[in-house]
Amino acid sequence: QLQFVESGGGLVKPGGSLRLSCSASSSNFDYYTIGWFRQVPGWEREGVSCISTTGGYVKYVDSVKGRFTISRDNEKNTVWLQMNGLKPEDSAVYYCAATTRPCANAGYFHYEHTGWGQGTQVTVSS
């Protein structure tokens, strides 16, 4: 079963930057569309970004457009989320997960995903 490990979170001031990493030991990494999600205690999990199997298509939730950038390297079995201009409302535990379904689909963030790791904490505070 696919299993991801998230890293790169931390405590930053508003306006700061972080680069999150999502890595897996899998010979089939390039079969999967990868999504980044975030969750705050008491809130529903929110889809943040996704990237197609080849990296040719990306999508972002409106609240992070222009600030976050997703990328992947299938030879390294890794996907990244570069987060700039961080805001307090970005604070959450960030997770990555996989599906075989297309990132381009309107309902992507509602699809069942697999490979959830323990997540990495992002805290944006003055």
C-alpha positions in Angstrom: 0.0 0.0 0.0 1.2 3.5 -0.9 2.4 5.5 2.2 3.6 9.1 2.1 5.8 11.0 4.6 5.2 14.7 4.9 7.9 17.1 6.1 8.9 20.8 6.1 6.4 22.4 8.3 7.2 24.8 11.1 6.4 28.1 12.8 6.6 31.3 10.7 5.5 34.9 10.9 2.8 36.2 8.6 4.2 36.8 5.1 6.8 34.1 5.6 7.5 31.0 3.5 7.8 27.3 3.9 8.4 24.4 1.5 6.7 21.2 2.3 7.8 17.8 1.0 5.9 14.6 0.4 7.9 11.5 -0.3 7.0 7.8 -0.9 8.9 4.6 -1.4 7.0 3.3 -4.4 7.9 2.0 -7.8 4.5 3.2 -9.1 4.7 6.8 -7.9 4.1 8.2 -11.4 0.8 6.3 -11.6 -0.8 8.7 -9.2 -2.3 12.2 -9.1 -1.1 13.8 -5.9 -3.0 16.2 -3.7 -2.1 18.4 -0.8 -4.8 18.8 1.9 -4.9 20.6 5.2 -6.9 20.2 8.4 -7.6 22.3 11.5 -9.0 20.6 14.6 -12.8 20.9 14.5 -12.9 21.8 10.8 -13.4 19.7 7.7 -10.4 18.7 5.7 -9.7 21.1 2.9 -8.1 20.4 -0.5 -5.3 22.8 -1.2 -3.6 21.8 -4.4 -3.2 18.9 -6.8 -0.8 17.9 -9.6 -1.3 15.4 -12.5 0.8 12.3 -12.9 3.3 14.1 -15.3 3.2 17.4 -13.6 1.6 19.0 -16.6 -1.6 20.1 -14.9 -1.9 21.8 -11.5 -4.8 23.2 -9.5 -5.2 25.3 -6.4 -8.0 26.3 -4.1 -8.9 29.9 -4.5 -7.5 31.0 -1.2 -3.9 30.0 -2.0 -3.8 30.9 -5.7 -0.8 33.1 -6.4 0.9 32.2 -3.1 1.4 28.4 -3.3 3.1 26.3 -6.0 3.0 22.6 -6.3 5.6 20.5 -8.2 6.8 16.9 -8.4 9.8 14.8 -9.5 8.8 11.3 -10.2 12.4 10.0 -10.3 12.7 11.2 -6.7 9.2 10.0 -5.7 8.6 13.4 -4.2 6.1 16.2 -4.5 6.6 19.7 -3.0 4.3 22.6 -1.9 6.1 25.9 -1.9 4.1 28.3 0.3 4.8 32.0 0.1 3.0 35.0 1.7 1.7 32.8 4.5 -1.3 34.0 6.5 -2.6 32.9 9.9 -5.5 31.2 8.3 -3.1 28.9 6.5 -2.2 27.3 9.9 -3.1 23.6 9.8 -1.7 20.1 9.6 -0.8 19.5 5.9 -1.1 16.1 4.3 -0.5 14.6 0.9 -2.3 11.7 -0.6 -2.8 10.0 -3.9 -5.5 8.9 -6.4 -5.6 7.6 -9.9 -8.3 10.0 -10.9 -7.5 13.3 -12.8 -6.6 16.5 -11.0 -8.4 18.4 -13.7 -11.8 17.0 -12.7 -14.0 19.6 -10.9 -14.7 17.2 -8.0 -11.1 16.1 -7.5 -10.7 17.2 -3.8 -13.8 15.1 -2.9 -12.3 11.9 -4.3 -11.1 9.1 -2.0 -7.4 9.3 -1.6 -4.8 6.9 -0.2 -1.4 7.0 1.4 -2.1 9.6 4.1 0.9 10.2 6.3 1.1 11.7 9.8 1.1 15.2 8.3 3.3 18.2 9.0 2.3 21.2 11.2 2.3 24.7 9.7 1.7 27.5 12.2 1.6 31.1 11.0 1.5 33.5 13.9 2.9 36.9 15.1 
